[in-house]
Amino acid sequence: GYIKDFAHIIGENTTVSEEEIFAYWNDEDVIRSYMKEYPFLTEEIFDPDVRYYLEGYLFPDTYDFYLNDDPVNVLEKFLSNFSNRVDENLLAQITDSGYTLHEILNVASMIEAEAANDGERGDVASVIYNRLKYWDNPLLGMDSTVFYAAEQEGVTFSLEIDSPYNTYMYAGLPKGPICNPGLNSIKAAINPNQTGYYYFATAKDGLNRFFSSEDPFIAFINSDEYVGN
């Protein structure tokens, strides 16, 4: 889910307001105060184009909060759980991958948004990396990043949204994660399937179909099987 969704749920179930929680989570001074205790928080999250600093770092899980909890304790629980889940073994694998944790969470967030189930995560990851590494087109072209941009801007989905999160308009990865990915998406981002896939699209059964070249992909999205038809 989005960081805003988490703040909303907590705000509905505690006496702490959604606005108070959200403001605390998006306070640079607050986050910097946690960086020594949680070194996975790095300067990358303070890129001026990052919309919400902690997007991607609030691990989705079951949490117990007190009715009269406060923003400090709420954030501590999220960051502590992230530290436990994304453990030293995973961090070592990320180091070996050549990507930073922030980049891996960025990829994992797109996997979380695009994959229909756990079985697809490795293939979605392969499409993302194949496009980044081998595609002639510098634009990653992921619809999920445009949906994120539209949600943040409060506008209707359009490939013309001028946002650093619009991967149809700006090259490479979006500036930051577009949601808070779970462990399976993070693992898929670290260890993607090795495929020749560059395209995928959703069928009417809710599952994605993967393609290695453009012609069969175009044929699919023009067919009755494509969810958009």
C-alpha positions in Angstrom: 0.0 0.0 0.0 0.9 3.7 -0.2 2.3 5.5 2.8 -0.8 7.6 2.8 -3.0 4.5 3.1 -1.0 3.3 6.1 -1.4 6.7 7.8 -5.1 6.6 7.1 -5.6 3.1 8.6 -3.7 4.0 11.7 -5.5 7.3 12.1 -8.9 5.5 11.9 -7.9 3.0 14.6 -6.0 5.1 17.1 -6.5 8.5 18.7 -3.5 9.8 16.7 -4.8 11.7 13.6 -3.9 10.7 10.1 -2.5 14.2 9.5 -0.2 14.1 12.6 1.2 10.7 11.6 1.7 11.6 8.0 3.4 14.9 8.9 5.8 13.1 11.3 6.7 10.5 8.7 7.5 13.2 6.1 9.6 15.4 8.4 13.2 15.4 7.2 14.6 16.2 10.6 12.6 13.4 12.2 13.9 10.9 9.6 17.5 12.1 10.0 17.2 11.4 13.7 16.6 7.7 12.9 19.4 7.3 10.4 22.1 6.3 12.9 19.9 3.6 14.4 18.6 2.5 11.1 21.4 2.9 8.5 19.3 1.6 5.7 17.8 5.1 5.6 20.2 7.0 3.3 20.5 10.3 1.6 18.8 8.9 -1.5 15.4 9.3 0.2 16.0 13.0 0.4 16.2 13.5 -3.4 14.1 16.7 -4.0 11.9 14.8 -6.5 11.0 12.1 -4.0 7.4 12.7 -3.0 7.3 10.9 0.3 10.6 10.2 2.1 9.6 6.9 3.7 7.6 5.5 0.8 9.0 2.0 0.3 10.4 1.7 3.9 7.2 1.0 5.8 7.1 -2.8 5.7 3.6 -4.1 5.1 2.7 -6.5 7.9 0.4 -7.0 10.8 1.1 -4.4 13.6 -0.4 -3.9 17.0 -0.8 -0.3 18.1 -2.3 1.1 21.3 -5.4 3.2 21.0 -3.5 6.1 22.5 -0.3 5.4 20.6 1.9 8.3 19.3 3.7 8.9 16.0 7.1 8.2 17.5 6.1 4.7 18.6 4.2 4.0 15.4 7.3 4.8 13.2 9.6 2.9 15.5 7.5 -0.3 15.0 7.6 0.1 11.2 11.4 0.8 11.0 12.3 -1.9 13.5 10.2 -4.5 11.5 11.8 -3.4 8.3 15.2 -3.8 9.9 14.3 -7.4 11.0 12.7 -8.4 7.7 15.3 -6.9 5.4 18.1 -8.6 7.4 21.9 -8.8 7.0 21.6 -11.7 4.5 19.3 -9.7 2.2 21.4 -6.6 2.5 24.5 -8.6 1.5 22.7 -9.9 -1.5 21.7 -6.3 -2.4 25.3 -5.2 -2.1 26.3 -8.1 -4.5 23.6 -7.1 -7.0 25.3 -3.7 -7.7 22.2 -1.8 -6.8 21.5 0.2 -3.7 18.7 -0.7 -1.2 16.8 2.4 -2.4 17.0 1.2 -6.0 16.0 -2.4 -5.1 13.0 -1.0 -3.1 12.1 1.1 -6.2 12.1 -2.0 -8.4 10.3 -4.1 -5.8 7.6 -1.5 -5.5 6.9 -1.8 -9.2 6.9 -5.6 -8.9 4.4 -5.3 -6.0 2.1 -3.0 -8.1 2.4 -5.0 -11.4 2.5 -8.7 -10.5 -0.8 -10.5 -10.2 0.6 -13.1 -7.8 3.8 -14.5 -6.3 4.4 -16.7 -9.3 4.7 -13.6 -11.6 7.1 -11.5 -9.4 10.3 -13.0 -10.9 9.1 -12.5 -14.5 8.0 -8.9 -13.8 11.4 -8.2 -12.3 13.1 -9.7 -15.4 11.1 -7.3 -17.6 12.2 -4.3 -15.5 15.8 -5.2 -15.5 15.8 -6.3 -19.2 14.4 -2.9 -20.1 16.9 -1.0 -17.9 19.9 -3.0 -19.1 19.3 -4.0 -22.7 16.4 -2.1 -24.2 17.2 0.6 -26.8 14.4 2.7 -25.4 15.6 4.7 -22.3 12.0 4.9 -21.0 11.0 2.1 -18.6 7.3 2.6 -19.4 5.6 1.1 -16.4 1.9 2.0 -16.0 2.1 1.5 -12.2 4.4 4.5 -11.9 2.0 6.7 -13.8 -0.9 5.6 -11.6 1.2 6.6 -8.6 1.9 10.0 -10.2 -1.8 10.5 -10.9 -2.7 9.5 -7.3 -0.2 11.9 -5.8 -1.3 14.8 -8.1 -5.0 14.0 -7.7 -5.5 13.8 -11.4 -6.8 11.2 -13.9 -4.3 8.6 -15.2 -2.6 9.9 -18.3 0.8 9.1 -19.9 1.2 12.9 -20.3 1.4 13.6 -16.6 4.6 15.6 -16.1 6.0 13.9 -13.0 9.4 12.4 -12.2 7.5 9.2 -11.4 6.2 9.0 -15.0 8.5 6.4 -16.6 6.9 7.0 -20.0 8.3 10.5 -19.8 11.5 10.3 -17.8 14.3 7.7 -18.3 15.4 5.1 -15.8 13.8 4.3 -12.5 11.3 6.6 -10.9 12.8 8.8 -8.2 11.6 6.6 -5.4 9.4 3.6 -4.6 5.8 3.9 -5.6 4.5 1.8 -2.7 5.7 -0.2 0.2 6.7 -3.7 -1.2 6.5 -6.9 0.7 9.3 -9.4 1.2 8.5 -11.5 -1.9 8.7 -8.5 -4.2 12.0 -7.4 -2.5 13.4 -10.9 -3.0 12.3 -10.9 -6.7 14.0 -7.5 -7.2 17.2 -9.0 -5.8 17.0 -12.3 -7.7 14.9 -11.8 -10.8 14.1 -14.6 -13.2 16.5 -14.8 -16.2 14.2 -14.4 -19.2 14.1 -12.7 -22.6 10.9 -10.9 -21.7 10.5 -7.2 -22.5 6.7 -6.8 -22.5 3.8 -7.9 -20.4 0.1 -7.1 -20.3 -2.9 -8.3 -18.2 -5.4 -10.8 -19.6 -9.0 -11.0 -18.6 -8.3 -13.8 -16.2 -6.3 -11.3 -14.1 -2.9 -12.8 -14.9 -0.2 -11.2 -17.0 1.1 -12.5 -20.3 4.8 -12.1 -21.0 6.5 -11.5 -24.4 10.0 -11.3 -25.7 9.2 -9.1 -28.7 6.8 -6.4 -29.7 4.8 -8.0 -32.4 3.2 -10.8 -30.3 2.7 -8.2 -27.5 0.8 -5.9 -29.9 -1.2 -8.8 -31.2 -2.2 -9.7 -27.6 -3.3 -6.2 -26.6 -5.4 -6.1 -29.8 -7.0 -9.4 -29.0 -10.2 -10.2 -27.1 -8.1 -11.8 -24.3 -6.5 -8.4 -23.3 -8.2 -6.9 -20.2 -8.5 -3.5 -21.9 -10.7 -4.8 -24.7 
